[in-house]
Amino acid sequence: MDTSIKEKAMADLRDYLAEERTLLAWIRTGIALMGFGLVAAHIPAKSTAK
């Protein structure tokens, strides 16, 4: 019985850490997309009018 409690605690910890990694990956992706948007907004558009 004692080992199952330890296994459950380790499984809970593993799930918590996996969820935290996923959240951090989403945050990192959002920051990267915002950075890309800022760079794209500062690129001068080529004018087609003469």
Contacts in CASP RR format, 6 or more apart in sequence:
PFRMAT RR
TARGET T0000
AUTHOR 0000-0000-0000
METHOD contacts of the structure
MODEL  1
MDTSIKEKAMADLRDYLAEERTLLAWIRTGIALMGFGLVAAHIPAKSTAK
END
